[in-house]
């Protein structure tokens, strides 16, 4: 995995990096033109540093990877999903506070 905390993925890497990940993965489905996505981005960056080594943080551009967005029924962005052992543990649509994401990440770690 890259050394930077949040990895930008292409659809072809999703299976390996997220679904087969040994540790929980937080996936930020976003688009460059999306205002709320830009609001969530620094929160995700900050959380990625806090949970480094324990949780994988991934961004998927829905414009560039429509097949992944379709597979997970992403209708609105940002959508933040937490995966563990290939299963979706939580889905948050829209920008939310860091505390809410932390609660969902902590649940995935327990």
N, C-alpha and C positions, 0 to 999 in steps of 0.2 A: 504494500500500500504506500502511497505517496506520503512524504513527511508532513505536508501541510494538513491541518486539522480537518478541513472539510474538503472532500473529494468530489469533483464534478465528474459524473459518470455518463457514459453513452449506454443506450439500451442493451447492447450486446454484452456489457459487463455486469448487468444488474443481477443476473442469476448467481454468478460467482461472488460478487462483492456484498450483496445484500442477503439473498435467500440462503446462500450456503455459508454465511458468516458465522464464525464461532462465537462472536459477541453480538449483543443487540445492535441494530442499525436504525438510525434516525434518518428518514428520507424526506428531503424538502423538495416537493414538486413545485416548480416556479416557471416564470417567463421573464425575460429582461424588461419587457414593457409594463410589467405589473407593479403598481405602486405599493400595495400591501406586501408583496413579495420582498421589495426592497426594505420595508420596515422590519420584516422578520429576519432578514439575512444577518444583521449584526448580533441578534439574539442567538441564532444558531451558531455563529462563529464563537461567541463567548461560551456557550454551553459545550462546544466541541473541545475547547481548551480545558474546561472544568472536568470533563469526563474522558479526557484523552487516555487511551489505552484500555478503557472499560467499555466504551460505546463507539461505534463507527458512525460518522456523520457524512451524509451523501446528498448532493444536489442533482436533480434531474430537470433539465430544461424541457418542458412539455412541448414546446414548439419544435425542438430538434428531435424529440423522442416520442412521437404521438402513439406508437404502439404500446409503450410502457404505460403511458397515461390512460390509454383505453383499457388495457389489461386490469388496471386497478381502479377503474371507474372514476378517474379524476375529472370532475365536472367544473370545479372552481379552484382557483389558485390564490394564494398558496394553500397547499394541502400538505400537512406534516404527518407522516406515518411512522410508527415505531414497529419494527419487525424483530422477532426473536425466533431463531431456528426455523426460518421460512414462513412463519405465521405472522399475520397482522395483529398486533396487540392493541393499537389505538390509531385513530385517524382524527386529525384536527383540521377543520376547514376554516381558512381566514387567519388573520394575524392574531396572536394571543400573547399574553405576558410570559416572561421567562419562567415564573413559578409554575404555571400550568404545564409547560413542557417538561420541567424538572420532575414534577409529580409523575408524569407518564414514563419518563426515562427511569426514575427510581423504581417504579412498579415493574419495569422490564428487567431490572437488575436483581429483583428479589425472587 
